[in-house]
Amino acid sequence: MSGKLEHKIAVVTGSTSGIGAAIARAFAKEGAQVVITGRREDRGEAVVGEIVGAGGQAVFEQADMAVAEDCRRVCERAQEAFGGLDILVNNAGIFPRAKFEETTPEFWDTMFAVNTRSAFLCSQAAVPLMRARGGGSIINMGSTLPWSLGDNLFAYGCSKGAMYTMTRQLAGILRKDKIRANWVTIGWVLTEKEFEVQAGEGREDGWEVGQADQLPMGEFNTEADMAEACVYLASDAAARVTGTDLNVSAGLNIHI
């Protein structure tokens, strides 16, 4: 442990598995006290157990990011458990498929509630706590979709595009408070959820074999890639970094 995040307190939404869990583990390894959040208590407590077993500090707060009150409560949990909040990672997200013509109002609203509104509400709850500690870091986990076309990811791309704009707005609004807001462009990461979605679309086991050869750097991104990017943005090494897009897509999407 190098202690890059020592004495810092973090909330990572959607951290019971996948990228979120990897971020939470990496934060704890660097000395942060972490609030794990998600809908599944068994998975959340398992992540907490891993962190505590490795000598770190973490608690679990069960939450559904589609529920407004739950979004606010996860930040309150950081205050109650550890005495404040320095870092918020808005990682919770869903990406079910539907083409433009197939997108219903209910589908659209659910996508935005989880992917965009939750980030707004969590940020709104986090800012007063960060101000009380003299600053902080908000990290929004993004996507390549605001700059590329996804035939069956129309609503998802729109929700992430709104999140990107929100990131830049927050960076400007909060800069005098020394609260930084940054975006991470995620590449193609083979998370557990990605395999579930692909299976739901009828793809058989092994569908991913050969796919990496078509990617710019010839390999998939990893959960660890995303976690390391977040450690940097959360740390004092990025104390002057705000309003930026940290593109960790391994060249999958380079936009001008």
Secondary structure, DSSP 8 states (H G I E B T S, - for coil): ---TTTT-EEEESS-SSHHHHHHHHHHHHTT-EEEEEES-HHHHHHHHHHHHHTT-EEEEEE--TTSHHHHHHHHHHHHHHHS--SEEEE-------B-GGG--HHHHHHHHIIIIIHHHHHHHHHHHHHHHTT-EEEEEE--SGGGS--TTBHHHHHHHHHHHHHHHHHHHHHGGGTEEEEEEEE--B--HHHHHHHHHTT--TTTTTTTGGGSTTSS-B-HHHHHHHHHHHHSGGGTT--S-EEEESTTS----
